[in-house]
């Protein structure tokens, strides 16, 4: 009873802090949805309105009816880019990480050093040479021009290498006794046992690809190749600002990320923690 009594104030304080933090984190979503369901006059009204009055879907209608902004096509482009980039970049990172961790070849340490160095280079510093290369290959105004430069992720390689360095060697030795080579051990043993890390990095890659703005803006000069983030930015210009449509677009573009994160949040924690597992 004494222990329960002592813990009660701590428990109440914990729930109070968590509740306040939850309200602070959810507040932007409330303001965003509230503004999306209002008229432009209500959004800019000096008098505060907790709820839309009147309730209207005009913002969502303007979002998809604007002939100069192909929002539906932009959402489709973002989905294609994210759904291709996430699994492919994660698989490539896994293969490179396993090779650097388990295959003894001359210069392996040098290659790993170069990969780590790339993490220190700002992304904006590589835009010009990457654009010149992609442009010379005909990748401007194409989805593959947006996808291909993001397929290799040095951060994923580093995490997978750390994971496979701690991977039990007994499992690999058992596979080699069954006649498996490096590829067989990786594909049949190492890869299936790295599911949590695959899911977590795949989720992070999906979110990063979906939210990408600067590189798709540089490559996608034609409106038909715009992503959702670029299309959304067109509702905020120096000439006019359609606030309800802007907030409606924010609601629409954030829903896939919320769904993916809610589904994979436990895998993200497990995957990052798995990189430090012990033998």
Buried (B, 14 or more C-beta within 10 A) or exposed (E): EEEEEEEEEEEEEEEEEEEEEEEEEEEEEEEBBBBBBBBBEBBEEEEEEEEBEEEBEBBBEBBBEBEEBBBEBBBBBBBBBBEBBBEBBBBBBBBBBBBBBBEEEEEEEEBBEEBEEEEEEEEEEEBEEBBEEBEEEEBBBBBBBBBBBBBBBBBBBBBBBBBBBBBEEEEBEEBEEEEBEBEBBBBEBBBEBBEBBBBBBBBBBBBBBBBBEEBBBBBBEEBEBBBBBBBBBBBEEEEEEBBBBBBBBBBBBBEBBEEBBEEBEEBBEBBBEBBEEEE
